[in-house]
Amino acid sequence: MNTLILDGKYQVQEVLTACEGFRACLCIDVETDSGYRPVIVNTYTRDDDIRRLLPAFYDMRESGSPGLVRVVPGLHSVSAIFDCRRGTRLASFFGRNCRSDFAERCHYAHQLLETCLLLDTVPDFIAHACLSQENIMVLPATRQMAMQWILPPEEIREPGFRPRKMALLLSCLFEKNRFLPEAVPGFIGELMTGECPSLAAALSKWKDLRNAVLEEHRRLLAEPWLRSVLRRLRQAAESAWISRRKRRG
């Protein structure tokens, strides 16, 4: 596909997703001196979406939001153009065959929280889209993470979704086995229940936990198997007792 759009400024390489009134395309910039850099062009054509989203994109532009290249209003449309970061999707990178050790997974957890920090301050429909497995990319060459800005015009009616969606992303990073420190699922659980009210609070909490979690993992690696079994049985019993007390009020 070699269609030129937006007055010939961008050449369409692939339609990434489309629905009524919306299309997201992978394009290359063929006009400016940018080395044909790849971009994602989100185009909205429904009047209600244009009235709702155009001010949000202008606010992002004025605040210098990372990733946003330009906003192009048209006669019956608006296009928001973002940098495209080539990488591997989160779930694919940390899939069943992933060989990253625990320290590497902790590094990427920190990268994920830092990368998504700006989503505390963007409109809900942008944060909701970016906090999905499809829009989080791992860049192995630089050991970083990046967001892929594919932004369908959703109307979000889910207050407090940011920490909960972050919890689901972090769950992809860590293998559940006897060497996983309890503090990691505990931290993810706090995000799910809203005890960390924002992504900034989540990053701050993780910074406090990270070194202790790495040290606990090293201890668990050296723990004899039988002692590990007894510890987990004791933890399960304690958890069940706490749950029963909560149910009784």
N, C-alpha and C positions, 0 to 999 in steps of 0.2 A: 504494500500500500504506500503510494507516494503522493497522496492528496496534500495540497497546500491549503492552509487555513489562516485566518486572521490577516487578510491582505498579503498573503504570501510570506509571512514572517516565519511560519513553522510548517514543517513537513511531517505529516502523520506517519508513524511507523507501525502503530498497533492501537486498536481500540481496546482498552483494558476492561472497561465495563460501561454499560449503558442501560438506561431505563427511561420511562416517560419524562421528558423535560430535562434530561441530564446525560452527559457523556464525558468520560474521562479517557484521554488519549495519551499514549507515549509518543512524543514528537522530538524532532531535533530543530534547533534554532538555526535557520539557514540565512538569516539576514545580518545579525550583528556579528562582530568579531569575537566569537565565543568558542571557536573550534568545533562547531556543530554540537554543542553540549546538549545532552538529553534533558527534556523537561516533561512535566505532566501538565496537560491542559485540561482543567475542569470547566465545562461549559454548561450553563444553566439557561433554559429557554422559557420556563413558566413564569408568568408575571409575578405571582405570589412569591416564588423563590427569589426572583431578582430583587424585589422590594425588600425582602427580609435579609438577603445575604450580601448584597452590594455594600451596605454600610459596614458590615462586619469585615469584609475584605479591605475596605478603605482604612478602617481602624488598624488592621494588621500592617498595612503598608506604612501608615504614619508612625507606628511604633517600631518600625524596622524589624518586623518579625522574621526570624531565620527561615530560610527556605522559600519565601515568597519572592518571585521574580518581578511580576507585574500584574496589574488588574486591567482588563480591557473591556469596557462597556461597549455594547453594540446597540443597534436599533431595537432588536427584540431578544437580546441575550446579554449575558455577561460571562467573561472567561477569567478564571483565576489560574495563573501559571506559576508552577513551583519547580524548584530543582528536583531532578530525579537522581536518586542514589542507587547505584547498582550493588546488589548484594544478595544474600540468601535469606529467605523468610525465616522468621524466628522459629516456628514449629518445625520447619524442615531442618534447620541447622542443629537444633537440639532434639532431633528425633531419636529413634531407637538405636541407630548406629553411631551416635555422637560419642567421640572419645575424649571430650573435654573433662579434665579432672575438676575436683570440687573448687579449688582455688580459682580456676579459670571461669567456672560458673559464677562464683562470687564477683569476679571482675566484671563479667557481663551484666550481672544484676545491678551493679553500681552504674555501669554505662547506661543501662536501660532507664534507671531512675533519673539520672542526670539529663539524658536526651529528652525525656518526656516532661521535664520540669516546667517548660514554657506552656504546657497544655493547661496549667492552672488558670492561665489568663486569657485563653482564646475562647471564642464562642463554643457552646456545648456541642453543636453538630460537628465541629472540627475535632474537638477533643475525643468525642465518641468514636469517630471514624479512625483517628490515628491510634487510639488505644485498642487496636485489633491485631490479631496475629498476622493478618495479610498486609498490614501497613507498617510493621516493624521489621527492619532489615538488619542483618548482621553483616559487618564488613570485616571478614577474617584478616585481610592483609594489614589492617590498621588496628585490629582488636577494638573496634568501635561499633556503635549502633546508630542507626539513622531512621527517620520516619519517611515513609512513602506517602505523599499527599494526595491520595485518592479520596475525594470528599463528596459523597452523595448528599443530597439536600434533605437529610433526615430532620424531623422535628422530635427532639428528645424530651421525653416525659419521665425521666428517671433521675430524681435528685440524688446527689452524692455518688454518681456512677464512677467517677475518676478513680478513687482508691480501689473500688471493687474490680474494675477492669484491669488495673495494674496488678492486682492479686492473681488474676487469671493468667496474665503474661508471665509473672514470676514463677507460677506453678510449672510452666513449660521448661524452666531452666534447671530445676533440681530433681534428681532422681530420688524416689522414695525407697530408701534402704536403711540398714542398721547403722550406717555411717553418717546419716544425715542428722545434724544437731537439732534438738527439739526447738531451738530458738528460731529456726528458719520457718517451719510450718506455723509456729506461733506468730511470727511476724506477718506472714501471709494471712493468717486468720484475723489478725487485728485490722488489716486492710479490708477484708471482706465484711467485717462487722461495723466498720466505720469508726473504729477507735483512732485511726489516723485520718483526720478530716480532709487532708489535701495531699497532693503529690510532694509538695515541699516538706510537709511533716513526715511523709514516708521516707524521703531521702535522708532527713535528719536522723530518724530512727535507725535506718540501715547503717549510717556512718557510726552510730554508737555501738551497733551490734557486730559489725564486720570482723574486727580483730578477734573478738571473743569467740565468734562462730568458727573462724579458721582454727583457732587453738583447740576448741572442743572437737572439731573434726579430726585433728591429729591425735587427740586422746582416744577417740572412738576407733581409729584405725589400729591402735595398739591393744584394744580391749579384747580379752579372750571371748570366744564365741558363747560359752555357757553363761558368763557374766552378762553378756549383751542380752541374751534371752531372758534372764531373770530381771534385768533392769526394765526391759520393755513390758514384761508381764506386770511388774509393780506399777509402771506408769499407766498401763491400761486400767488397772484396778483403781488407782487414784482418780483417773479421769471419769470412770463410771460412777464412783462415789460422789464426786463433785456434781455430775450431771443429775444424779438422783436428788441431792440436796436442793439444787436449783429448781427442779420440778415440784418439790414439796413446798417451795416458797420461802 
